Amino acid sequence: MPLTGPTPEPATGSNTGDRRRWLALAIIMTAAFMDLVDVTIVNVAIPSIQRDAGASFSQIQWITAGYALAFAAGLITGGRLGDIHGRKRLFLIGIGGFTLASALCGFAANPEMLVASRILQGGMAAMMVPQVLAIVHATFPAHERGKVFGLFGAIVGLGAVSGPLLGALLTQWNLFGLEWRPIFLINLPVGIAGLVLGRRFITESKAPRALRLDLVGVALVTLGLLMLLYPLTRGHELGWPVWGYVSMGGALVVFGALVAYERRKSARDGSPLIELSLFRVKSFAAGIAVQTVFGIGLGVFFLVWTLYMQIGLGWSPLRAGLTGVPFSVAVSVAAGMSVQKLVPRFGRGVLQAGALVLGAGLLIYLWESERYGLGISSWQMMLPLVVMGVGMGLIFAPLTDAILSEVPHEHAGSASGLINTVQQMGNALGLGLVSVVFFGVIDEDVAPARVGAEFVDAFQYAVGWVAAVMAVIFLLMFALPKRPAQHVEGATEAPAAAMEPELVG
């Protein structure tokens, strides 16, 4: 859950003396936690959804990729709408719509309705999430924001650990015979409380000079992604038809048109969806590439990992969720150390070490999976998962700071929104590629007794690809600054975004 938004105006004196701002903080943090848990909770329940709802493999991918795509396409638009119409108003619309979409997911009558509801849920999250950081900036004075962002970091860590566990427990318990549905319905009381309390305690704020909406830019981004992702997701199932290759080739044309349009719009009224001048900053362009490729790798791994444990190995959702706890804990611990102690001393080397450590963890996991096959146990997975968690923690926490360190201050908000948008887009692309690197190597006509072995083999193939992605990320990181220039005049004083591990899409 990227906590991004355009750079708002500083907090006013009236806000700083208002004790209600801490109640407002609790409300928006609860909404942020709800979004993060909803993202991490779904993957654990995917096999149960497939069995109970009869979802196809492509529908499974769209249950996760649809959310990520809608979230990515709407993040910058959501931030702009908050600037123009009021952040409190957009937050309330977002949390209300997110709650309604959660109800539709929970009561979905078929896989098609679930996919559509997840897309709606991602779109509503894109309205809600960008307002969180903007409300903090507008409500709290500078000397209090460090404490607030520390609380956000704790929420991120708590969500990373509790989401998969909560999803496993709710699925395993089968409350009222509802199978997987409570993972969505649990959002209803939280969302309703947030809506009621938010109306009372959150103070409205707007940007003094809000930019106009770039609806054409949003349409081109969404169209290009759909033309790329839809054939990737459905290609294996449909036998890779010719129209799929035409669509993917056409997506490149659409993205080219997007760049041309954004260049003209920037010259005309200075309010493009994507600030192209940012890509002239070497560290930013390299960082965006790292963020995109990183998102692709994570999108592939976490969906494949869940299917491997629950369908390939036949584990229960609870066992799968508990197996992932060492990973989540390692991510949180390493993230704290990297920001506070390691990066100030070693700079870019920490991120590159993270890529190598994460890659090493994947290779250890691959070796253990090949050695133990269907007989692998949770404790045998602990070593590679802890190594992978340490590697991811070393990357995700300082990456935003490294990307933004040489960006001019006046473009910090636009840059932050773009960083998190491409992260989500990379995640959606990775989820689409699952049909190629995982389902593409599974024999659909295999005998039932061989299904587990097929999933194990496909997992090993996919993990090999993700390890190769880490090597690419290591090389791309050479273009990042050796040390983030946090305090150089003209550069961002601090990242306007709080990064978090995108454990699933």
N, C-alpha and C positions, 0 to 999 in steps of 0.2 A: 504494500500500500504506500505509494509515494505521497509524501506530505508536501505538496507543492502548491504554489500559487504565485500570481504576479506580485511584484514588490509593492506592498501597501504603504500608506502613509504612517508615520510614527504614531505611537500611542499618545493620546492627549492627557493632559493633567487630570481631567475629570474622570478618565478611565482608571488612572493609576490609583486614585483614592477610593475607588468603588470595590468594596469587598466582594460584590457579586461576581467579579471577574473570575474568581477561583471556582465558583459554581459553574460559570460558563465554560471554564477550562475542563472541569470534570465531565461536562456533557459532551464537548467535542472530542475529548480523549476517548470517551466511551464509544462514540460513533466510529472513531478511527480504529479502535480495538475490534469493534464489530465487523468492520470491513476486512481487517487483516485476518481475523479468525475465519470469516466466511470464505476467504481465498484459500487458506490452508486446510480447512475442514473438509473440502469437497473431494480432494484426491483420495483420501482414505476410504470414502464411501463409493468410489467409482465402480468397483466390481459388484457391489451390492445393487447399485442402480442398474447395471447391465443385466444382472440376473432377474431382478424384480420387475423392471420396466421393459425388458426385452430390447434394450438399446443396441444398435449396431456399433461397430468399432468407430465408424466415422462420427456417429452421434455422440459417442463418449468423448471424442476429441473436441467436438463443438461445444459440449457442456463446459469445458474449460477454456478452449480457445475463443469461443464467442464472448465470454465475459472479458477476457484480456483484450480482444479487439475493440469492443465497445468502450472499455475503459480507456484504452490508448487514444482512440479517435476523439473522445470527449474531454480529455483532461485540460487541454489548453482552452477549449471553448468554455468549459465550466469555470475556469479562472477568470476569463474575460467577462462572462455573464455576471459573476460576483462583483467585479469592479463596477460594472454599469448599473446593475439593478439592486445591489446590496448583498453583502456576504451572508448576513443572517438569513435573508430571504432565500438565497440559493441553497444554503445549508439545510434549511427546513424543507424545501422542495426535494432536495436530494435524499435526506433521511426518510422523508415520507414515501418517496418513490421507491427507495431501496427496501423499505419495510413491505410495501405492497408487492414488489417483485419477489421478495422472499416468500410471501404467502402463496403467490402463483407457482413458485418452484415447489413448495411443499405440497400443494394440492394438484400438481401437474397430472393430467389424465394419461399422457403418453409421452414418449421421448421428444417428439416434435414440440410439444408445449413446454417441456422442460428447457430445451435449447433456447426457444424464444424468450422464456422468462429469464434465463441466465443472461442473455444479451441485454434485456431491459435492466436487469440488476447491475450489469457493468456500466451501462449508460447513466444510471442514477448515482452510482458510486463516483462517476466522473464529475457529477454536479456537486456532490457532497465533499469529497476529499480535498479538492484544491482550496476550499474555504477554511480548512482547519488551520493551516499555517498563516493564512491571511488574517484570520480572526485573532490569532495569537499576537501578530505584529501590531494590529490595530488596538489591542486591548492592554498589552503589557509593555511597560517601559523597558528600555534596553538592558538595564541592570538586572531585571528579573527574568529575562528570556533564557539565560543560561540554565537556570533552575528548571524552567519549563521544558526546554529541549532535553534535559536530563531525564525528566519524567517521561517524555515521549520515547526516549531510548529504552527505558524500563518496560514501557508498554509494548514496544516492538519485540523485545526479548520474551516477554510473557506470552504474547500472541503466537510467536514462533513455536514455543513449547506446548502451549495449551491447545492450539487449534487442532493439530493432528490427534492429540489424546482425546479431546472432546468429541471430535468426529468419530473416533474409534468406539468410544463408550456409547454414544447415542445410537450408532449403528448396531453395536453388539447387543445392547439392551432391548432393541426392538420395541420401544415404548408404545403401548396400546396397539401393537401389531402394525405400526406405521413404517416398519423397516427403516429406510434411509431418510425419510421425510423430516424427522425432527431436526436434522442438521440445518435445515432452512427455517423451520417454524420457530426455532429458538430465538430468531431475530425479532419476532413480532413484539413480545413485551418490552424488549430493550429499545426497539425503534419507536414504539408508541411513547414510552417514557421520555426518550430523547426529544421527540417532537413537542410534547407538552411542556417539558422543562425548558427546552431551547427557546420557545416563544417568550417565556417569562424572563429568563436570565441573560440571554446573549444580547449584547448591544449591537445595533446596526452600524455598519460602516461601508463607505464607498471610496473608490479612488477619486481624487480630485480631477484628474484628466484621464478618463477611461478611454481605451482604444476601441475602435469599432470592431465588430465581429467580421471575421473573414470566412463567410459561409462557403464560398467557392473553394477555398483552401481545404476546409473540413471535408467537403464533398469529394474532392480529388484524392485526398489521403485515404478516405474510407473506400472509395471505388478501387483505387490501386491495390489496397490490401486485400479486399475481397477477391479481386481478379487473380491475385497471387495465392491466397490461402485456400480458397474453395477448391480449386483443382488439386492442390497438394493434399488436402484432407480427403477428398472423394476419389482421387485418381486410382489408388490401388483397388478400391471396391468396385469401380466401374471399368477396370481394365485399361487405364490410361488412354482415354479417347483423344483424338486429335484436337478437339475443341479445348481440352485442358492445356495443351502446350500453347495454343493460340492465345488463350486467356493469360497465361503466365508471361508470354512475350508482350502482350498488350499492356500488362501492368507496368512494364518498364517505360512504355510510351506515356502512360498516364503520369508516372512519377516525373518524367521529363517535362511534361506540360505543367505539372505542379511547380517545378523549379522556375520555369519561365514566367508563370503567372505571379508567383511570389516576388520575383525580381521587379516586375512591372508594378505590382501593388505597393511594394516598399517605396518605389520612386514616386508613385502617385499620391498616397496619403499616409505613408509611414506606419501602417498598421497591418503588416502581413501576419499570417498564422505562424510562419517560420521565419525567424530573423536570419537571413542567409549570410549577412556580414559576419556572424559568429564563426562560420566555418573558415574564415581567414585566420582565426586564432588556432595555431597548430595544435596546442594541447587540447582545445575543445573538440576539434575535428577528430583527433585520435581517440579522445575519451568517448565520444559518441560511438565511434566504431567499436571500442571495447565494450561499451554498455550494450550495444545491439547484439554482438556475438555472444556476450555473457548471457544475455536473456535467452538466446537461441539454445545454448547449452543447458540452461536450467529448465527451459520448457520441455526439452526432450527427456532429461533425466528423471524428473520427479513423477511424471505420469508413468513412464516405463517402470520405474522402481516400484510403484504401487501395484501395477499389474503383475510384475514379477513375483512379489511377495504373496499376494492374495490369490491369483489365478495359477501362476507357475508353481509356487511352493505349497499352495493350498492353506495358507495361514489365515487366521481370523482377523477381522479389522482391528481388534484390540491388540493382538500380538504385533501386527504390522505397525500400529501407532506407537506402542511402547518401544519397538526396535529403533524408531527414529529419534527417541529422546536424547541419546548421547550426541547425535548430530546437532540438534537444536541448541543444546547446552554449550557445545564446543563453539558454535557460531557466535553466541552471545558473549562468551568469555574472550574469544580472540578479537572480536570487534571492539570491545572496550579497551583491550591492551593496545591494539593497533593505533587507535586514535590518540590515546592519552600518552603512550610511552614510546612506541616503535616508530611511527611516522615522523614525529618531530626530530628523531635522531637519525633515521636511515632513509627517509623520504620515499621516492619511487620504488626503491628496492623492496620495500615491504609488500607492495602490491604485486610485484613480479614474483616474489617468494610465495605469495598466496596462490598465484596461478600454478606454480610448480608443485606446491604442496597439495593443492586440490587435484591436480593431474595425477600425482603419486597415489593419493587415496583412491582414485578411480581405478588405477592399474592394480592396486592391492585387492580391491573389491573384485575386479575381473579375474585375477589369479585365484582368489578364494572360491568364486563361483564355479570356475572350471574344475578346481580340485575336488570340492565337496558336492557339486551338483545339486540334486534334489534333497540331499541330506544336510545341507548347510543349516546352522543354527543361528539364533539371534546373537549369542555372545561372540560367535565367530565373526559376525558383521561389525562388532563394536569398533575394532581397530580401524578399518577403512573409513567408517562413518565419522569417527572422531578426527582422523587426519583430514578428511574432506571438509568437516565443519570448521576446523582451524583455518584451512586454506580459504574458505569462503568468507570467514570473518575478517581475515586480513585484507580481502579485496573490497567487500561491499561498503564497509564503514568509511574508509578514506577516499573512495573513488570519486564521489561527487565533489569533494574539496579539491582533488587534483584536477578535475575537469574545469571547475569554475575559477581556479586560482589566477588565471591570466585574462579572464573575461572582464571587460569594463563594467563598472558598478551599475551603470544605467541599464545594462542588458541582463542583469542577474536574474530577474524574474522570468524573462523570456527563456533564458538559458536553462533555468531549473525546470521549467515546464517541458522543454524539449528533451532534456535528459530523461525524465521519467516517462515521457511519451514513447521514446524509442526503446526504453527498457520493456515497456508493455508490448510494443510491437514485436520486439525480438522474442519475447515470451510466446506470443501468439504464433509467430513463424515457427518456433521450435515445436510447439504443440502440433502444428500442421505437418512438420517433418517426421513426426512419430509414425505416420502411415508409410514412410519410406524406409526409415532405419530400424523399425520394430515390426509393425504389422506386415511390411513388405517381405520379410524373411520367414514368416510363419506359414506353414503349409495348412491351408484351410480345410483340406480333406484328410487330415491326419486322424488316426484312430483316437478315441477318447483317452485311452491309456497313455498316449504319447503327448497329450496336450501340455502337461507340465514341462516335459523336456523341451518341447518346441518353444515355450515361453522363456525358459532358462537360456536357450541358445540365442533367442532374439535379444534378450536383455544383455548378454555378453557382447553381441554385435553392436548394440546401441551405445553401451558404455565405452567401447573402443572409439567410437566416433566422438563422444563427448570429451574423452581424454585428448583427442587430436585438437578439438576446439580450444582446450586450455593452452596448448602449445601455441596456437595462433594468437590468443590473447596475450601470452607472455611477450611475443614479438611486437605486437601493437603497442604495448605499454612503453616501449623505448621512446615513443614520441611524446609521452607525458613529461611534464617538467620534473627535474630531479627532486626538487623540493617545492611544495605548494607555496606560492607567493601570497600568503594570507594578508600580510600587512603592507604590501606595496601600494602606494598611492595610485588610484585608478583601477585597482583590482578589487574583487569582492572581498569584503571584510570577513565574511563567513558564508558558507554555502546556504542558499535560500531553500534548501531541500534537506529532508532527513531521509537517508537511504535506509532500506531494509532488505532482507533476503526475500526474494520472490520465490517462495518454496513451491508454489504451484501457480497455475494460471486460472 
